[in-house]
């Protein structure tokens, strides 16, 4: 029914309405708020024939003309399916995080029909950015396969900590299990297998750290391949991709794709840009060419908020820490970079000290962290992406996310083969 707020968007609707009421108390609020609760920014932009930046300005309290208001009222009077193009396929989003993988799959015409994400803060970001008729399901281990709606495509980045180099080192130092022996995270791959076995989707794409291949001398990855190929009967392909082809960040991740029947899929068809981008493409210009966005930037020139500059105490500690390990012949230390550089991998621990990516501010000035908006850009999220959580949670979320344009490229490569399997 028109004007009804989907369950998954209700909390986002309340926060969004409160913000706009503070900024622009006028008669247009209810119309825009209902439209935004029913459609995402990208969906509303497509329907109205405007840019997502226009919708962002409206969300922030910008003016809406009378003609635009009438268009919004007309949109509310019609069901979604009459305004949006019919989806080419249906997919589910497992271990969804904040929805980076979903953005990539939606770019090739997919419709998300079910989502699973256990973290409450990630759910908050997810529901603030997607207008769904379903709220994210919590712990995947308690989901019955029969309760998941029919779908054609499964996507998921099962937790990587049990397999990552940092994760394994930490667990070893604590004397705790890692890999598949980690009962809380390492076995979640088998939850994916359980759902694939029941629903038999046409295809899937799974993402993880590159260390998954070498973990326990390859035994872990061998079990994964045997499960997907021999037990479930899927044609499987995998490739390690460095996100530096798309964003100014070295971030190597493995992508495992599978098809229910034989295809001619080949990674040779994956288009990787040859030109590398630099951090200048994601850093705040601080010259007034972009709108100020509190609390990340302030003032007419949208200068980076001073709170992101390292304190003297923290900067001194990081320098001494780096010198100590350098003297021991270790490579540990901070990563100091500028606009012309490519960054290290953004991690979920970035909120602690920002040491892996510190931005130079001149020889006599302490460096600064990236702002959460810059982190979003570094991971390939559009500037229209809402960040409704604290800086600490935002850093965790972007550090755990996929790089959106990488998923888009993988999805584009898969699409023709996915559609042929669906026709079969």
Secondary structure, DSSP 8 states (H G I E B T S, - for coil): -TT---GGGHHHHHHHHHHHHHH--STTHHHHHHHHHHS-HHHHHHHHT--HHHHHHHHTT----HHHHHHHHHHHTS-HHHHS---SEEEEEES-TTSHHHHHHHTTTEEEEEEB---HHHHHHHHHH---SS--B--GGG--GGGS---SEEEE----TTTSHHHHHHHHHHT---GGG-TTTGGGHHHHHHHHHHH--SEEEEEEEGGGTTGGGGHHHHHHHHIIIIIS--EEEEEEEEGGGTSSB--EEEEEEEESS-----GGG----SS---GGGTS---SSSS---TTTEETTTTEE-GGGB--HHHHHHHHHHHHHHHHTT------EE-TTS-B----TTHHHH-TTSEE---TTS--B---HHHHHHHTT--TT----S-HHHHHHHHHHS--HHHHHHHHHHHHHHHHHHHH-
